[in-house]
Amino acid sequence: MSELQFRDYALQEEIIRALDLLNYTKPTEVQSKVIPAALKGKDLIVKSQTGSGKTAAFAIPLCELADWEENKPQALVLTPTRELAAQIKEDVTNIGRFKRIKAVALFGKQPFAPQKIELSQKTHIVVGTPGRVFDHIERGTLPLGKIRTLVIDEADEMLSMGFIEQIEQIIQKLPAERVTMLFSATLPEAVRKLCRGYMSEPEEIEIAAGGLTTATIEHGLLEVKQAGKFALLCDLLTVENPDSCIIFCRTQDQVNALFRGMADLDYPVDKIHGGMVQDERFEVMNAFKRGQFRYLIATDVAARGIDIENITHVINYDIPMEKESYVHRTGRTARAGKSGKAITFVTPNEHKWVAEIEDYIGFSIPVTEAPAAEAVELAAPAFAQKLGIQPVRKKDRTEIMNQNITKLYFNGGKKKKLRAVDFVGTIAKLEGVTAEDIGIITIQDNVTYVDILNGKGPHVLRAMKDTTVKGKLLKVHIAKK
């Protein structure tokens, strides 16, 4: 019997085309169970670990079921962190690229006004953190009347961050006739209560916690005194010589101190923590995804929303004090079926936290030996050589999707009574162009941006300089970045 493929779900060709480009070959276990149920409109409770492919499990049905003609949001996705909201918005946009699905991310620490403007345009799917989503609802800038699907992602993290009450307030304002899907690594009683209160005969799907097993991640404990951590880290990195590694610290100050120490030794390193402004955090994450540096030092703020397939090592420089954080941290490696290593430093007075973690994950973490001086000396030349090599820049999924896309600017929008269908109708009539060559259209008051796909941007640009849209000749040029 042949393996299940995404085509077997009878998805629209635009969705299949995007999945092929994104190199989504065959569904993961959570995708194979969630997608058919979601397409049938069932309420779902999904227990699945991070790294299992669950974002695509709900993003694919959301994009498939979205009605492009409808201008108001049809799906709402709630997430615990800004990084995760941005990541999901990016994934939805990529999967829905050729269907012209417009996704908007709403989260705090960013100006309210630009988000309000985005929501006033054609929007199919909204992704956001509960606080900012509720703020938009209260101010009347997020229309809810057409919402047909609610997705609550990382529900256990929402609970630990105190968002459950706010989620309930949001749910009470949504249309009663809707589908609700909840995803969580664990299902505490408060999360189950949420499900009982707001779901109709939900189907429960549980994916075995494969990310916790030694088959995918090689776990290890290294005992060390606090004063010896930095030297041990340097020895460990020399011997392991990872291509891509996240080093987790407990506090912002520790991240900053470790970053200075590694930077002084010319390690290709950067840092991320909650004390940095949001744009800076996004830029660091994007650079890490592109492979511009090998070592990322982070607090737990980065344990959610990092979806990078090739992280080979996670090092807990400071042991997490929350047992759940161990799972979220180590889940950054061994993604998409790959293997990885998770190494935890533990000081003599921290074994009580080790016991809690081991009880939670269901197995003992093997204690390993620190690298011997001879092994470090032997590995030093190869390590030094790699330090001197510029990392190969990797294209992330969005860059792959965008490589044949040209964004065009037109100097007309809502105030000239222009609609998305006007641009589609005009551009699709150009010689050598079809509706399949037109991507996301963003119409503002006085300007419109149109993505032209399949490398046809220059051709459309030339043709539109002499072609009217709804009887109006508009200025057109390639949009600035």
C-alpha positions as CSV (number, residue, x, y, z in Angstrom):
1,M,0.0,0.0,0.0
2,S,1.4,3.4,-1.0
3,E,2.0,6.1,1.5
4,L,-0.6,8.8,1.9
5,Q,0.1,12.1,0.0
6,F,-1.4,15.5,0.5
7,R,-3.1,15.1,-2.9
8,D,-5.2,12.3,-1.4
9,Y,-7.1,14.9,0.6
10,A,-8.6,16.4,-2.6
11,L,-7.1,19.8,-1.8
12,Q,-7.4,22.6,-4.3
13,E,-4.6,22.7,-6.8
14,E,-3.3,26.1,-5.5
15,I,-2.8,24.6,-2.1
16,I,-1.0,21.5,-3.5
17,R,1.2,23.7,-5.7
18,A,2.3,25.6,-2.6
19,L,2.9,22.5,-0.5
20,D,5.1,21.1,-3.4
21,L,7.2,24.3,-3.4
22,L,7.5,24.2,0.4
23,N,8.7,20.6,0.1
24,Y,5.9,19.2,2.2
25,T,6.0,15.7,0.7
26,K,4.0,13.4,2.9
27,P,1.8,14.3,5.9
28,T,3.2,13.8,9.4
29,E,1.1,11.7,11.9
30,V,-0.7,14.7,13.3
31,Q,-1.4,16.1,9.8
32,S,-2.8,12.8,8.6
33,K,-5.2,12.7,11.5
34,V,-6.2,16.4,11.8
35,I,-6.6,17.4,8.2
36,P,-9.4,15.0,7.2
37,A,-11.3,15.8,10.4
38,A,-10.8,19.5,10.1
39,L,-12.0,19.5,6.4
40,K,-15.2,17.8,7.7
41,G,-15.8,20.7,10.1
42,K,-15.3,18.7,13.4
43,D,-14.4,20.2,16.7
44,L,-11.0,18.8,17.7
45,I,-8.9,18.4,20.8
46,V,-5.3,17.6,19.7
47,K,-2.6,16.5,22.1
48,S,0.6,16.8,20.2
49,Q,4.2,17.8,21.1
50,T,6.0,20.8,19.5
51,G,7.9,19.9,16.3
52,S,5.2,17.4,15.1
53,G,4.0,19.5,12.2
54,K,0.8,20.7,13.9
55,T,0.9,24.2,12.5
56,A,0.4,22.9,8.9
57,A,-2.2,20.4,10.3
58,F,-4.5,23.4,10.9
59,A,-3.1,25.9,8.4
60,I,-3.8,23.6,5.4
61,P,-7.5,23.2,6.2
62,L,-7.9,26.9,7.0
63,C,-6.4,27.9,3.7
64,E,-8.4,25.2,1.8
65,L,-11.8,26.2,3.4
66,A,-11.2,30.0,3.1
67,D,-13.5,31.8,0.6
68,W,-11.3,34.3,-1.3
69,E,-14.3,36.4,-2.2
70,E,-15.1,37.1,1.4
71,N,-13.5,40.3,2.7
72,K,-14.0,39.7,6.4
73,P,-11.8,37.3,8.5
74,Q,-13.1,33.7,8.4
75,A,-10.6,32.1,10.9
76,L,-9.0,33.2,14.1
77,V,-5.9,31.5,15.5
78,L,-4.8,32.4,19.1
79,T,-1.2,31.8,20.2
80,P,0.7,32.5,23.4
81,T,3.7,34.4,22.0
82,R,4.4,37.1,19.5
83,E,7.1,34.9,17.8
84,L,4.6,32.1,17.4
85,A,2.0,34.4,16.0
86,A,4.4,35.7,13.4
87,Q,5.6,32.2,12.5
88,I,2.0,30.9,12.0
89,K,1.1,34.0,9.9
90,E,4.1,33.3,7.7
91,D,3.2,29.6,7.4
92,V,-0.5,30.4,6.5
93,T,0.7,33.0,3.9
94,N,3.0,30.5,2.3
95,I,0.5,27.6,2.2
96,G,-2.2,30.0,0.9
97,R,0.1,31.9,-1.4
98,F,-1.4,30.8,-4.8
99,K,-4.9,31.0,-3.5
100,R,-4.2,34.6,-2.5
101,I,-5.0,34.0,1.1
102,K,-4.3,37.1,3.2
103,A,-3.2,36.5,6.8
104,V,-2.7,39.2,9.5
105,A,-0.7,38.9,12.7
106,L,-1.9,40.8,15.8
107,F,0.3,41.2,18.9
108,G,1.5,43.7,21.4
109,K,4.7,45.8,21.6
110,Q,3.8,47.0,18.1
111,P,1.7,50.1,17.0
112,F,-2.1,49.5,17.0
113,A,-2.8,51.7,14.0
114,P,-1.0,49.7,11.2
115,Q,-2.8,46.6,12.4
116,K,-6.1,48.4,12.3
117,I,-5.4,49.5,8.7
118,E,-4.5,45.9,7.8
119,L,-7.8,44.6,9.3
120,S,-9.8,47.2,7.3
121,Q,-8.6,45.4,4.1
122,K,-9.5,42.0,2.7
123,T,-8.4,39.6,5.4
124,H,-9.0,35.8,5.5
125,I,-7.2,34.6,8.5
126,V,-6.2,36.4,11.7
127,V,-3.4,35.1,14.0
128,G,-2.7,36.8,17.3
129,T,-2.0,36.8,21.0
130,P,-5.1,37.0,23.2
131,G,-4.3,40.4,24.7
132,R,-4.0,42.3,21.4
133,V,-6.8,40.3,19.7
134,F,-9.2,41.2,22.6
135,D,-8.0,44.8,22.3
136,H,-9.0,44.9,18.6
137,I,-12.4,43.3,19.4
138,E,-13.1,45.8,22.1
139,R,-12.3,48.7,19.8
140,G,-14.4,47.3,17.0
141,T,-11.5,46.9,14.6
142,L,-11.6,43.1,14.3
143,P,-14.9,42.1,12.7
144,L,-16.1,38.7,14.0
145,G,-19.3,38.1,12.1
146,K,-17.8,35.8,9.5
147,I,-15.5,33.8,11.8
148,R,-16.2,30.1,11.0
149,T,-13.1,28.6,12.7
150,L,-11.3,29.2,16.0
151,V,-7.9,27.6,16.6
152,I,-6.3,27.7,20.1
153,D,-2.7,26.8,19.8
154,E,-0.3,25.8,22.6
155,A,-3.3,25.8,25.1
156,D,-1.2,24.6,28.0
157,E,1.2,27.5,27.5
158,M,-1.8,29.9,27.4
159,L,-2.8,28.5,30.7
160,S,0.6,28.9,32.3
161,M,0.8,32.5,31.0
162,G,-2.6,33.4,32.5
163,F,-4.5,33.8,29.2
164,I,-7.3,31.3,29.7
165,E,-9.8,33.9,31.1
166,Q,-9.1,36.2,28.2
167,I,-9.6,33.4,25.7
168,E,-13.0,32.7,27.2
169,Q,-13.9,36.4,26.8
170,I,-12.9,36.2,23.2
171,I,-14.8,33.0,22.6
172,Q,-18.0,34.5,24.1
173,K,-17.9,37.2,21.4
174,L,-17.5,34.8,18.5
175,P,-20.3,33.4,16.4
176,A,-21.9,30.3,18.1
177,E,-21.9,28.4,14.7
178,R,-18.2,27.7,14.3
179,V,-15.6,25.0,14.4
180,T,-13.1,25.0,17.3
181,M,-9.8,23.3,17.3
182,L,-7.5,23.2,20.3
183,F,-3.8,22.0,20.2
184,S,-1.8,21.4,23.4
185,A,1.3,19.4,24.4
186,T,-0.5,18.5,27.7
187,L,-4.1,18.7,28.7
188,P,-4.4,20.0,32.3
189,E,-7.9,20.1,33.9
190,A,-8.3,23.9,33.1
191,V,-7.7,23.3,29.4
192,R,-10.2,20.3,29.4
193,K,-12.7,22.6,31.2
194,L,-12.3,25.1,28.3
195,C,-13.0,22.3,25.8
196,R,-16.1,21.1,27.6
197,G,-17.5,24.6,27.8
198,Y,-17.0,25.7,24.3
199,M,-16.9,22.6,22.0
200,S,-19.6,20.4,20.5
201,E,-18.8,16.6,20.7
202,P,-15.1,17.2,20.0
203,E,-13.0,14.4,18.5
204,E,-9.8,13.8,20.5
205,I,-6.6,13.1,18.7
206,E,-3.4,12.1,20.6
207,I,0.0,11.9,19.0
208,A,2.6,9.9,20.9
209,A,5.3,12.1,22.3
210,G,7.9,11.0,19.9
211,G,9.9,14.2,20.4
212,L,10.7,13.1,24.0
213,T,12.2,9.7,23.1
214,T,15.9,9.0,22.8
215,A,15.2,7.6,19.3
216,T,15.0,11.2,17.9
217,I,16.8,13.3,20.6
218,E,20.0,12.1,22.4
219,H,19.6,13.5,25.9
220,G,22.5,14.1,28.2
221,L,23.3,15.6,31.6
222,L,26.7,17.2,32.4
223,E,27.5,17.9,36.1
224,V,29.4,21.2,36.6
225,K,29.9,23.9,39.2
226,Q,28.5,27.3,38.2
227,A,32.0,28.8,37.9
228,G,33.0,26.1,35.4
229,K,30.1,26.4,33.0
230,F,31.7,28.7,30.4
231,A,34.9,26.6,30.1
232,L,32.8,23.5,29.8
233,L,30.6,25.1,27.1
234,C,33.7,26.0,25.1
235,D,35.1,22.5,25.3
236,L,31.7,21.0,24.5
237,L,31.3,23.2,21.4
238,T,34.8,22.4,20.2
239,V,34.2,18.6,20.4
240,E,30.6,18.7,19.1
241,N,31.3,21.4,16.5
242,P,27.6,21.9,15.7
243,D,26.4,23.7,12.6
244,S,23.4,25.2,14.3
245,C,22.9,25.3,18.1
246,I,20.6,27.1,20.6
247,I,22.0,27.7,24.1
248,F,19.3,28.4,26.7
249,C,19.9,30.6,29.8
250,R,17.5,31.4,32.6
251,T,17.8,35.2,32.7
252,Q,18.4,38.1,30.3
253,D,21.5,39.1,32.3
254,Q,22.9,35.6,31.8
255,V,22.2,35.7,28.1
256,N,23.9,39.1,27.8
257,A,27.0,37.9,29.8
258,L,27.3,34.6,27.8
259,F,26.9,36.5,24.5
260,R,29.8,38.9,25.4
261,G,32.0,36.0,26.5
262,M,31.4,34.0,23.2
263,A,31.6,37.1,21.0
264,D,35.0,38.0,22.6
265,L,36.2,34.5,21.4
266,D,34.9,35.3,17.8
267,Y,32.2,32.7,17.9
268,P,29.5,33.3,15.2
269,V,26.8,34.1,17.8
270,D,23.8,36.3,18.5
271,K,21.2,36.5,21.3
272,I,17.5,36.9,21.9
273,H,15.5,37.6,25.0
274,G,12.4,39.5,26.2
275,G,14.2,42.7,27.0
276,M,14.9,43.3,23.3
277,V,12.5,45.3,21.1
278,Q,10.3,43.1,18.9
279,D,11.8,44.1,15.6
280,E,15.3,43.3,16.8
281,R,14.0,39.9,18.0
282,F,12.5,39.1,14.6
283,E,15.7,40.2,12.8
284,V,17.8,37.9,15.0
285,M,15.5,35.0,14.4
286,N,15.4,35.6,10.6
287,A,19.2,35.8,10.5
288,F,19.5,32.5,12.5
289,K,17.1,30.8,10.0
290,R,19.2,32.0,7.1
291,G,22.3,30.5,8.8
292,Q,24.1,33.8,9.2
293,F,25.5,32.6,12.6
294,R,25.7,29.2,14.3
295,Y,25.0,29.9,17.9
296,L,21.9,31.5,19.3
297,I,21.8,32.3,23.1
298,A,18.2,32.6,24.3
299,T,15.9,32.8,27.2
300,D,12.7,30.7,27.1
301,V,11.0,33.5,25.1
302,A,12.6,31.8,22.0
303,A,11.4,28.3,22.9
304,R,8.1,28.9,21.2
305,G,7.9,30.1,17.6
306,I,11.2,28.8,16.4
307,D,10.5,26.5,13.5
308,I,14.0,25.7,12.0
309,E,14.5,22.2,10.7
310,N,18.3,22.0,11.0
311,I,19.1,22.8,14.6
312,T,21.4,19.9,15.6
313,H,22.0,20.8,19.3
314,V,20.2,22.4,22.2
315,I,22.3,23.2,25.3
316,N,20.6,24.1,28.5
317,Y,23.4,26.3,30.0
318,D,20.9,26.8,32.9
319,I,18.6,24.0,33.7
320,P,14.9,25.1,33.2
321,M,13.0,25.5,36.5
322,E,9.7,24.6,34.8
323,K,9.6,21.0,33.7
324,E,7.5,21.9,30.7
325,S,10.2,24.3,29.5
326,Y,12.6,21.3,29.1
327,V,10.2,19.8,26.5
328,H,9.8,23.1,24.7
329,R,13.5,23.9,24.7
330,T,14.7,20.5,23.5
331,G,11.9,20.3,21.0
332,R,13.8,22.9,19.0
333,T,16.0,20.1,17.7
334,A,15.1,16.9,15.9
335,R,12.4,18.6,13.9
336,A,10.9,17.3,10.6
337,G,12.1,13.8,11.3
338,K,15.8,14.6,11.9
339,S,17.8,13.6,14.9
340,G,19.4,16.0,17.5
341,K,21.2,16.3,20.8
342,A,19.9,18.0,24.0
343,I,22.6,18.6,26.6
344,T,21.8,20.0,30.0
345,F,24.3,21.5,32.5
346,V,23.4,20.8,36.1
347,T,25.1,22.2,39.2
348,P,25.3,20.2,42.5
349,N,22.2,21.9,44.0
350,E,19.9,21.5,41.0
351,H,19.2,17.8,41.0
352,K,15.7,18.3,42.4
353,W,14.8,20.0,39.0
354,V,16.3,17.1,37.2
355,A,14.1,14.7,39.1
356,E,11.0,16.7,38.2
357,I,11.9,16.8,34.5
358,E,12.6,13.1,34.4
359,D,9.3,12.3,36.1
360,Y,7.6,14.5,33.5
361,I,9.3,13.1,30.4
362,G,9.1,9.5,31.6
363,F,12.8,8.5,31.5
364,S,16.1,9.2,33.2
365,I,18.4,11.5,31.4
366,P,21.8,9.8,31.1
367,V,24.7,11.5,32.9
368,T,27.6,12.0,30.5
369,E,31.3,12.9,31.0
370,A,32.7,16.3,30.2
371,P,35.0,16.2,27.1
372,A,38.5,15.0,28.0
373,A,41.4,17.4,27.4
374,E,42.8,15.1,24.7
375,A,39.4,15.0,22.8
376,V,39.2,18.8,22.9
377,E,42.8,19.1,21.7
378,L,42.1,16.6,18.9
379,A,38.9,18.4,17.8
380,A,40.4,22.0,18.0
381,P,41.8,22.2,14.5
382,A,38.5,21.2,12.8
383,F,36.6,23.6,15.1
384,A,38.9,26.5,14.4
385,Q,38.6,25.8,10.7
386,K,34.8,25.9,10.8
387,L,35.0,29.2,12.8
388,G,36.9,30.7,9.9
389,I,34.4,29.6,7.3
390,Q,31.6,31.9,6.4
391,P,28.3,30.0,7.0
392,V,26.4,29.1,3.9
393,R,23.3,31.3,3.7
394,K,20.1,29.3,3.6
395,K,16.9,30.3,2.0
396,D,13.9,29.9,4.3
397,R,10.5,28.8,3.1
398,T,9.2,32.3,2.6
399,E,12.2,33.2,0.4
400,I,11.7,30.0,-1.7
401,M,8.0,31.0,-2.1
402,N,8.9,34.6,-3.0
403,Q,11.8,34.0,-5.4
404,N,9.6,34.3,-8.6
405,I,7.3,36.9,-7.1
406,T,7.3,40.6,-7.9
407,K,5.3,43.0,-5.8
408,L,3.8,45.9,-7.9
409,Y,2.7,49.3,-6.5
410,F,-0.3,51.1,-8.0
411,N,-1.3,54.6,-7.0
412,G,-5.0,53.9,-6.5
413,G,-7.0,52.2,-3.9
414,K,-10.3,52.3,-1.9
415,K,-10.8,56.1,-2.5
416,K,-10.9,55.4,-6.2
417,K,-13.5,52.7,-5.6
418,L,-11.0,50.0,-6.7
419,R,-11.5,46.4,-5.5
420,A,-9.3,43.3,-5.6
421,V,-11.5,41.8,-8.3
422,D,-10.9,44.8,-10.5
423,F,-7.1,44.1,-10.5
424,V,-7.6,40.4,-11.0
425,G,-10.0,41.0,-13.9
426,T,-7.6,43.5,-15.6
427,I,-4.3,41.7,-15.1
428,A,-5.7,38.2,-16.0
429,K,-6.7,39.6,-19.4
430,L,-3.2,40.6,-20.3
431,E,-1.6,38.4,-23.0
432,G,0.4,35.6,-21.4
433,V,-1.1,36.1,-18.0
434,T,-3.8,34.1,-16.1
435,A,-5.4,34.5,-12.7
436,E,-2.9,31.8,-11.4
437,D,-0.2,34.4,-11.9
438,I,-1.8,36.8,-9.5
439,G,-0.9,36.6,-5.8
440,I,-2.0,38.5,-2.7
441,I,-3.6,41.9,-3.3
442,T,-3.5,44.5,-0.6
443,I,-5.8,47.6,-1.2
444,Q,-5.3,50.6,1.0
445,D,-7.0,54.0,0.8
446,N,-4.7,55.5,-1.9
447,V,-2.4,52.6,-3.0
448,T,-2.6,49.0,-3.9
449,Y,0.0,46.3,-3.8
450,V,-0.3,43.2,-6.1
451,D,2.0,40.2,-6.0
452,I,2.7,38.8,-9.5
453,L,3.8,35.2,-9.5
454,N,5.7,32.8,-11.7
455,G,8.4,35.4,-12.8
456,K,5.8,37.4,-14.8
457,G,6.3,40.6,-12.8
458,P,8.4,42.5,-15.4
459,H,5.9,41.6,-18.2
460,V,2.9,42.7,-16.1
461,L,4.7,45.9,-15.1
462,R,5.3,46.9,-18.8
463,A,1.8,46.0,-19.8
464,M,0.1,47.9,-17.0
465,K,1.8,51.2,-17.8
466,D,-0.7,51.5,-20.7
467,T,-3.7,49.5,-19.3
468,T,-6.5,51.0,-17.3
469,V,-8.0,49.5,-14.1
470,K,-11.8,50.2,-14.0
471,G,-11.3,53.0,-16.5
472,K,-8.4,54.6,-14.6
473,L,-4.8,54.7,-15.8
474,L,-2.7,54.2,-12.6
475,K,1.0,54.8,-12.0
476,V,2.7,51.5,-11.5
477,H,6.2,50.4,-10.4
478,I,8.0,47.7,-8.4
479,A,7.2,48.2,-4.7
480,K,10.0,49.3,-2.5
481,K,11.1,46.7,0.2
